[in-house]
Amino acid sequence: MKRFTWFNAVSLTLGFAFLYIPMLILIIYSFNSSKLVTVWAGFSTKWYISLFSNDAFIDAAWVTLKVGFISSCAATVLGTMIAYIMVRGGRFFGRGLFSSMIYAPLVMPEVITGLSLLLLFISIGLDRGVFTIILAHTTFSMCYVSVVVSSRLASFDVSIEEAALDLGCTPFDAFKSVTLPIIAPAVVSGWLLAFTLSLDDLVIASFASGPSSTTLPIKIYSSVRLGVSPEINALSTIMIAIVTFGVLTSSIISKRAIKRQRLEEEQAFKNG
């Protein structure tokens, strides 16, 4: 076993410091009573109160949450279907092209994706708004969902599903009653990943949004260009809290599912 050396400790400390010290400073200064974001003048929560009375930020937040929820649900359904076809579909005509088209958005620059979607919406005469942002976010986030679910399906014991089919289940019933509960942690993780990507997206949303459909990242970016205000620090702190809660929830669900699966395997081994 390799020892945990001082070099590993220093590297780990510097890595975490580089990632989280800026966030920690942002959270601390969100409780600053001064309007100057770099000058500490005492503890205060007035900027959170001011934030919740700011209609522009509230409207942008509702648009972002609505887009994130709907696009994440659609991306999860489509991504799970894609993953099932790629893992269980075997060899079929055009599989290589289909696989390349699925993985291409993962490495494609966001500005290219946003510009291509903008040209598509203009060419078909679709007015930009909340609906176009949902389509855009679903398009790129379902690829991430398919990767997460595919990795779980690849390690899935097919014999369990075959046993359900032998007992009279239809393919859909076998997927609903056997496969889906087992891969549920991966599906939930894919949904949370898609929601986080939608919550964070700025580039693609700026191409797909219209005048009446400003998302929160776009609103923050436009406000920061005029100068950072303590309200933005407060808003960023709330977003960090939401993402942290989502990550912890996903981790807890995954650990419980793994523990439950191990207990079921041990029980089946004892009974067998």
C-alpha positions in Angstrom: 0.0 0.0 0.0 1.3 3.5 -0.9 1.9 5.8 1.9 0.2 9.2 2.1 3.3 11.4 1.7 3.7 15.1 2.4 3.8 15.8 -1.3 0.3 14.2 -1.7 -1.0 16.2 1.3 0.4 19.5 -0.1 -0.9 18.8 -3.6 -4.4 17.9 -2.2 -4.4 21.0 0.0 -3.4 23.3 -2.9 -6.0 21.8 -5.2 -8.9 22.2 -2.8 -7.7 25.7 -1.9 -7.6 26.7 -5.5 -11.1 25.4 -6.0 -13.0 26.4 -2.9 -11.3 29.5 -1.4 -12.8 31.8 -4.0 -16.2 30.4 -3.2 -15.6 30.7 0.5 -14.7 34.4 0.0 -17.8 35.0 -2.1 -20.0 33.4 0.6 -18.4 35.5 3.4 -18.8 38.8 1.5 -22.4 38.0 0.7 -23.0 38.9 4.4 -21.1 42.1 4.1 -23.1 45.2 5.2 -21.0 47.5 2.9 -22.1 48.1 -0.7 -18.4 47.8 -1.7 -17.8 44.1 -2.3 -14.1 44.2 -1.3 -14.5 46.2 1.9 -15.7 44.4 5.0 -18.0 46.6 7.1 -19.7 44.1 9.4 -22.1 41.2 9.2 -25.5 41.8 7.6 -28.2 39.8 5.8 -29.7 42.9 4.1 -28.5 41.9 0.6 -30.4 38.7 0.8 -33.5 40.7 1.8 -32.8 43.1 -1.1 -32.3 40.2 -3.5 -35.7 38.7 -2.8 -37.3 42.0 -3.5 -35.5 42.4 -6.8 -38.2 41.4 -9.4 -35.7 41.1 -12.3 -33.6 38.5 -10.5 -36.7 36.7 -9.2 -38.2 36.4 -12.7 -34.9 35.2 -14.1 -34.6 32.6 -11.4 -38.1 31.3 -12.1 -37.3 31.0 -15.8 -34.0 29.2 -15.0 -35.7 26.7 -12.6 -38.5 26.1 -15.1 -36.1 25.5 -18.0 -33.8 23.4 -15.8 -36.6 21.1 -14.5 -38.4 20.5 -17.9 -35.2 20.1 -19.9 -33.7 17.8 -17.3 -36.7 15.5 -17.3 -36.8 15.4 -21.1 -33.0 14.9 -21.3 -33.2 12.0 -18.8 -35.9 10.2 -20.7 -34.2 10.6 -24.0 -30.7 9.9 -22.6 -31.9 6.7 -20.9 -33.5 5.6 -24.2 -30.3 6.3 -26.1 -28.2 4.5 -23.5 -30.5 1.4 -23.6 -30.2 1.3 -27.4 -26.4 1.7 -27.4 -25.9 -1.0 -24.8 -28.6 -3.5 -25.6 -29.3 -2.7 -29.2 -26.4 -4.8 -30.5 -24.9 -4.1 -33.9 -27.2 -2.2 -36.3 -26.7 -0.1 -39.5 -25.4 3.3 -38.7 -24.4 2.5 -35.1 -21.0 4.1 -35.5 -22.5 7.3 -36.9 -25.2 7.3 -34.2 -22.6 6.9 -31.5 -20.5 9.7 -32.9 -23.5 12.0 -33.0 -24.3 11.3 -29.4 -20.7 12.0 -28.1 -20.0 15.0 -30.4 -21.9 17.6 -28.3 -19.7 16.6 -25.3 -16.6 18.0 -27.0 -18.2 20.5 -29.3 -17.6 24.2 -28.3 -20.7 25.7 -26.8 -20.6 28.7 -29.1 -20.9 26.4 -32.1 -23.8 24.5 -30.6 -25.6 27.7 -29.7 -25.0 29.3 -33.1 -26.2 26.2 -34.9 -29.4 26.1 -32.8 -30.0 29.8 -33.4 -29.7 29.3 -37.2 -32.1 26.3 -36.9 -34.7 28.3 -35.0 -34.5 31.2 -37.4 -34.7 29.0 -40.5 -37.9 27.3 -39.2 -39.4 30.5 -38.0 -39.5 29.6 -34.3 -39.6 32.6 -32.0 -36.9 32.5 -29.3 -38.2 32.2 -25.8 -38.5 29.7 -22.9 -39.4 26.9 -25.3 -36.3 27.3 -27.5 -34.1 27.4 -24.4 -35.6 24.1 -23.2 -35.0 22.5 -26.6 -31.4 23.8 -26.6 -30.7 22.5 -23.1 -32.3 19.2 -23.7 -30.2 18.7 -26.9 -26.8 19.0 -25.2 -27.6 17.6 -21.7 -29.2 14.4 -22.9 -25.8 13.3 -24.2 -24.4 13.6 -20.7 -27.3 11.6 -19.3 -26.7 8.8 -21.9 -23.1 8.5 -20.9 -23.9 8.2 -17.2 -26.7 5.6 -17.7 -24.7 3.7 -20.3 -21.9 3.1 -17.8 -24.5 1.5 -15.4 -26.2 -0.6 -18.0 -22.8 -1.9 -19.2 -22.2 -3.5 -15.8 -25.9 -4.6 -15.4 -26.5 -8.4 -15.0 -28.6 -9.2 -18.1 -29.6 -12.6 -16.6 -31.9 -10.8 -14.1 -33.8 -9.2 -17.0 -33.9 -12.5 -18.9 -35.3 -14.3 -15.9 -38.2 -11.7 -15.8 -38.8 -12.4 -19.5 -38.9 -16.1 -19.0 -41.5 -15.6 -16.2 -43.8 -14.0 -18.7 -43.0 -10.3 -18.5 -43.1 -8.2 -21.7 -39.9 -6.3 -22.6 -41.5 -3.1 -21.3 -42.6 -4.7 -18.0 -39.2 -6.2 -17.5 -37.5 -2.8 -18.0 -40.0 -1.1 -15.8 -40.0 -3.6 -13.0 -36.4 -4.9 -13.0 -34.0 -2.8 -15.1 -35.2 0.7 -14.2 -35.1 0.2 -10.3 -31.6 -1.2 -10.5 -30.3 1.7 -12.8 -32.3 4.3 -10.9 -29.3 5.8 -9.1 -27.6 6.4 -12.5 -30.8 7.9 -13.9 -31.1 10.2 -10.9 -27.5 11.2 -11.2 -28.0 11.9 -14.9 -31.0 14.1 -14.0 -29.1 16.1 -11.4 -26.2 16.5 -13.9 -28.5 17.7 -16.6 -30.2 20.1 -14.1 -26.8 21.5 -13.0 -25.7 22.0 -16.6 -28.9 23.8 -17.4 -28.6 25.9 -14.2 -25.1 26.9 -15.1 -25.4 27.5 -18.9 -24.7 30.9 -20.3 -23.4 30.6 -23.8 -26.1 28.4 -25.4 -28.9 30.1 -23.5 -27.7 33.5 -24.8 -28.2 32.2 -28.4 -31.5 30.5 -27.7 -33.2 33.1 -25.4 -35.4 36.0 -26.4 -36.1 39.4 -24.9 -38.7 38.0 -22.5 -36.8 34.9 -21.5 -33.7 35.9 -19.6 -32.2 33.2 -17.5 -30.3 33.7 -14.3 -26.8 33.3 -15.7 -27.5 35.8 -18.4 -28.9 38.2 -15.9 -25.9 37.8 -13.6 -23.5 38.3 -16.6 -25.2 41.5 -17.7 -25.2 42.8 -14.1 -21.5 42.0 -13.5 -20.6 44.0 -16.6 -21.8 47.1 -14.9 -20.0 46.1 -11.6 -20.3 43.4 -9.0 -22.9 44.2 -6.4 -23.4 42.4 -3.0 -26.8 41.1 -4.3 -24.9 39.0 -6.9 -22.8 37.6 -4.1 -25.9 36.6 -2.2 -27.4 35.1 -5.3 -24.3 33.1 -6.0 -24.2 31.8 -2.5 -27.8 30.6 -2.8 -26.9 28.8 -6.1 -23.9 27.2 -4.4 -26.1 25.9 -1.7 -28.6 24.5 -4.2 -25.9 22.7 -6.2 -24.3 21.4 -3.0 -27.6 20.1 -1.8 -28.2 18.3 -5.1 -24.8 16.7 -5.1 -25.2 15.5 -1.5 -28.6 14.1 -2.2 -27.4 12.3 -5.3 -24.5 10.8 -3.3 -26.8 9.6 -0.5 -29.2 8.0 -3.0 -26.4 6.3 -4.8 -24.8 4.9 -1.6 -28.2 3.7 -0.3 -28.9 2.0 -3.6 -25.5 0.3 -3.7 -26.0 -0.9 -0.1 -29.5 -2.2 -0.8 -28.1 -4.0 -3.9 -25.4 -5.7 -1.9 -27.9 -6.8 0.8 -30.1 -8.3 -1.9 -27.2 -10.1 -3.4 -26.1 -11.4 0.0 -29.7 -12.5 0.7 -30.0 -14.2 -2.7 -26.6 -16.0 -2.1 -27.8 -17.3 1.3 -31.1 -18.5 -0.1 -29.4 -20.1 -3.1 
